[in-house]
Amino acid sequence: MKLIAVSLFALSTAALAFTRPVPTTMKGWVSDSKCHLAGAKHAACAKKCCAAGSLVVFISDKGAKVFSVDNQKSLMAHVGHHVTVSGTADGTKLHVTATSMR
């Protein structure tokens, strides 16, 4: 019984290690959760959707992976823009700490 408890504890600790947020810097597009479209020709649509209540998302250049953004205000001014973001990623969740338009 003790062996089972120790094994379960080890597995749960290992699982937590894999779900920790990872520091990252990525380039990509700030868009909306309704359409998930990236690119300059979709900027007006993304701004309109976010103004109507859609959530801000980040679409990475590498792999076109869509990230939900947990601190929405950090990217609201950049909807429709191609940016470089720094922050932490946890699966498909992104917490933005810095943004630049380079």
Backbone bond lengths (Angstrom), bond angles and torsions (degrees), N, CA, C in turn:
res aa  C-N    CA-C-N  psi(-1)  N-CA   C-N-CA  omega(-1)  CA-C   N-CA-C  phi
1 M - - - 1.455 - - 1.532 111.16 -
2 K 1.332 114.53 -39.18 1.451 119.30 179.00 1.527 110.64 -63.95
3 L 1.316 116.60 -38.65 1.456 121.92 179.68 1.526 110.75 -63.43
4 I 1.319 116.81 -39.87 1.466 121.26 178.62 1.529 110.34 -64.66
5 A 1.312 117.06 -43.52 1.464 121.34 -179.53 1.529 110.81 -63.74
6 V 1.318 116.17 -43.75 1.463 120.32 179.34 1.532 109.99 -65.39
7 S 1.312 117.70 -39.99 1.458 121.79 179.01 1.519 111.39 -64.07
8 L 1.332 116.68 -44.30 1.465 120.55 178.70 1.528 111.50 -63.47
9 F 1.319 116.17 -39.81 1.463 120.02 178.04 1.521 110.15 -63.33
10 A 1.314 117.86 -44.22 1.463 122.18 179.78 1.525 110.95 -62.63
11 L 1.323 117.23 -42.80 1.462 120.82 178.98 1.519 111.94 -65.02
12 S 1.321 117.27 -42.33 1.464 119.87 -179.15 1.527 110.66 -68.01
13 T 1.322 117.87 -36.10 1.459 121.35 176.89 1.524 110.22 -66.31
14 A 1.316 117.14 -41.90 1.465 121.18 178.02 1.522 110.88 -63.77
15 A 1.320 117.49 -39.87 1.461 121.19 179.46 1.522 110.80 -63.83
16 L 1.320 117.59 -39.13 1.461 120.78 178.13 1.521 111.51 -65.09
17 A 1.312 117.09 -34.09 1.462 120.46 179.69 1.517 111.15 -64.02
18 F 1.320 117.67 -32.72 1.457 120.97 -178.74 1.523 112.87 -81.72
19 T 1.318 119.58 -13.48 1.456 121.48 -178.35 1.527 112.76 -104.56
20 R 1.308 117.55 6.63 1.461 120.21 178.18 1.522 110.24 -70.57
21 P 1.326 116.79 143.98 1.465 119.88 175.82 1.529 110.74 -61.52
22 V 1.313 116.18 140.25 1.457 122.65 -177.63 1.526 109.13 -110.91
23 P 1.349 118.34 127.83 1.463 119.81 175.93 1.526 110.06 -59.76
24 T 1.328 116.49 138.63 1.453 120.02 -176.39 1.518 111.32 -152.75
25 T 1.321 115.41 156.81 1.463 123.53 169.58 1.523 106.25 -132.99
26 M 1.329 116.41 126.53 1.463 121.18 -176.69 1.523 110.60 -137.76
27 K 1.326 114.72 153.26 1.461 121.15 171.26 1.517 107.47 -105.36
28 G 1.336 115.23 146.13 1.448 119.04 178.12 1.515 111.99 172.27
29 W 1.329 114.83 -166.33 1.467 122.27 -174.86 1.520 110.71 -110.20
30 V 1.332 115.27 141.67 1.460 121.29 173.19 1.522 106.41 -93.61
31 S 1.331 115.86 123.67 1.457 120.41 -175.70 1.529 109.89 -137.23
32 D 1.322 115.78 -161.61 1.466 121.20 -177.70 1.530 110.48 -116.86
33 S 1.322 115.27 156.70 1.467 120.77 -176.23 1.526 112.96 -75.03
34 K 1.316 117.71 -14.30 1.466 120.12 -178.82 1.529 111.63 -77.63
35 C 1.329 116.89 -47.80 1.469 120.75 -173.33 1.521 114.42 -102.45
36 H 1.321 117.64 -30.58 1.474 122.33 -176.86 1.522 112.27 55.78
37 L 1.320 117.95 35.20 1.460 120.92 179.77 1.524 109.37 -97.16
38 A 1.338 116.21 138.57 1.454 120.90 -179.29 1.518 110.04 -117.94
39 G 1.310 115.78 147.70 1.451 120.61 176.03 1.512 112.05 124.88
40 A 1.326 114.88 158.24 1.466 121.03 -177.30 1.526 112.21 -60.95
41 K 1.336 117.87 -34.38 1.466 119.50 -177.88 1.535 112.62 -72.53
42 H 1.336 117.69 -10.42 1.462 121.24 178.92 1.534 112.45 -106.12
43 A 1.323 117.26 4.68 1.464 121.41 -175.98 1.528 112.29 -60.03
44 A 1.313 117.70 -45.56 1.469 120.86 -178.45 1.529 110.85 -63.37
45 C 1.323 116.57 -39.89 1.464 121.30 178.76 1.527 110.25 -63.91
46 A 1.339 116.71 -45.12 1.463 120.69 -179.37 1.528 110.93 -62.22
47 K 1.333 116.75 -42.29 1.468 120.32 179.21 1.524 110.83 -64.13
48 K 1.315 116.53 -41.35 1.466 121.12 179.86 1.532 110.42 -64.27
49 C 1.327 116.77 -44.87 1.465 120.47 -179.06 1.529 111.78 -65.08
50 C 1.346 117.17 -41.62 1.464 120.14 178.80 1.525 111.15 -66.82
51 A 1.327 116.91 -36.96 1.461 120.41 177.13 1.527 110.69 -65.32
52 A 1.334 116.83 -28.14 1.467 121.55 179.65 1.528 112.65 -87.26
53 G 1.338 117.10 0.34 1.456 119.43 175.11 1.513 117.04 115.96
54 S 1.326 118.53 -4.10 1.464 119.89 176.17 1.523 109.30 -66.90
55 L 1.313 116.33 151.43 1.453 121.03 178.70 1.523 110.75 -80.95
56 V 1.321 115.80 152.62 1.453 122.49 176.15 1.523 108.27 -77.69
57 V 1.340 116.87 136.34 1.457 122.58 173.92 1.519 108.82 -128.91
58 F 1.321 116.20 161.40 1.458 122.48 176.29 1.518 107.75 -116.22
59 I 1.341 116.65 129.83 1.462 121.60 179.62 1.525 107.54 -114.02
60 S 1.334 115.98 112.31 1.461 120.37 -176.01 1.518 111.73 -71.15
61 D 1.326 115.83 146.64 1.464 120.80 174.96 1.526 109.96 -65.29
62 K 1.311 115.85 -42.01 1.464 121.07 -178.56 1.527 109.38 -79.16
63 G 1.301 117.36 106.71 1.457 122.45 177.30 1.511 114.93 83.25
64 A 1.315 118.36 -1.45 1.472 122.86 -178.86 1.524 111.60 49.02
65 K 1.329 116.38 42.28 1.464 121.92 179.51 1.529 109.52 -79.33
66 V 1.323 116.42 133.93 1.469 121.82 -178.77 1.526 109.03 -95.38
67 F 1.322 116.28 125.12 1.459 123.07 178.95 1.519 109.82 -112.56
68 S 1.327 116.78 132.12 1.460 119.56 169.19 1.523 106.58 -76.83
69 V 1.307 116.81 147.44 1.462 122.02 -176.11 1.525 108.15 -110.38
70 D 1.337 116.46 120.49 1.465 118.45 -175.92 1.528 112.94 -80.13
71 N 1.313 118.53 -21.49 1.466 121.17 175.30 1.531 108.42 -114.39
72 Q 1.317 115.13 80.69 1.466 124.44 -173.48 1.531 113.92 -51.17
73 K 1.320 117.39 -41.46 1.467 121.09 -175.80 1.524 112.47 -61.85
74 S 1.338 116.92 -25.31 1.466 120.49 -177.20 1.526 112.31 -64.95
75 L 1.340 118.44 -26.35 1.464 121.25 -178.35 1.525 113.93 -117.57
76 M 1.312 118.51 -0.93 1.467 121.53 -175.80 1.532 112.00 -57.05
77 A 1.321 117.85 -38.16 1.467 120.64 -179.30 1.527 112.36 -74.66
78 H 1.328 117.46 -9.42 1.464 121.32 -176.74 1.523 113.48 -110.25
79 V 1.317 118.08 12.27 1.472 120.52 179.93 1.528 109.10 -58.16
80 G 1.333 115.57 128.22 1.453 121.51 -178.83 1.519 114.09 89.97
81 H 1.332 118.05 -2.63 1.458 121.88 -177.61 1.527 111.77 -101.18
82 H 1.323 114.80 154.34 1.460 121.77 170.34 1.519 106.18 -92.00
83 V 1.339 117.08 122.77 1.455 121.41 -173.27 1.526 111.13 -135.75
84 T 1.320 114.35 169.05 1.458 122.51 167.63 1.520 106.06 -112.02
85 V 1.324 116.47 125.10 1.463 120.71 179.21 1.523 109.73 -114.12
86 S 1.309 114.90 146.85 1.462 122.31 171.52 1.508 106.45 -121.41
87 G 1.309 116.01 146.43 1.453 120.32 179.55 1.508 110.36 166.91
88 T 1.322 115.55 -148.19 1.458 120.90 178.41 1.516 109.10 -127.38
89 A 1.326 114.91 139.15 1.459 121.23 178.62 1.523 109.06 -115.99
90 D 1.312 115.01 139.00 1.452 122.38 178.14 1.525 106.64 -132.87
91 G 1.314 117.04 89.67 1.465 120.24 -175.01 1.513 109.50 71.50
92 T 1.328 116.27 -112.84 1.464 120.38 178.16 1.525 112.09 -109.54
93 K 1.335 116.81 17.83 1.466 121.90 176.10 1.513 108.96 -106.52
94 L 1.325 115.79 138.63 1.461 121.49 -177.34 1.523 109.50 -128.26
95 H 1.336 115.32 133.27 1.458 121.42 171.98 1.525 106.09 -113.71
96 V 1.326 117.10 114.88 1.455 122.62 -174.24 1.524 109.66 -89.69
97 T 1.348 115.59 130.74 1.459 120.14 176.35 1.531 111.85 -111.33
98 A 1.348 116.73 -22.42 1.471 120.46 178.40 1.513 109.41 -152.93
99 T 1.332 115.56 148.30 1.463 121.55 179.60 1.520 109.12 -139.02
100 S 1.332 116.06 137.51 1.455 119.75 173.72 1.520 109.03 -138.44
101 M 1.313 116.49 153.85 1.475 120.39 -177.78 1.523 111.03 -101.77
102 R 1.308 118.11 34.03 1.471 122.23 177.96 1.489 110.95 -87.78
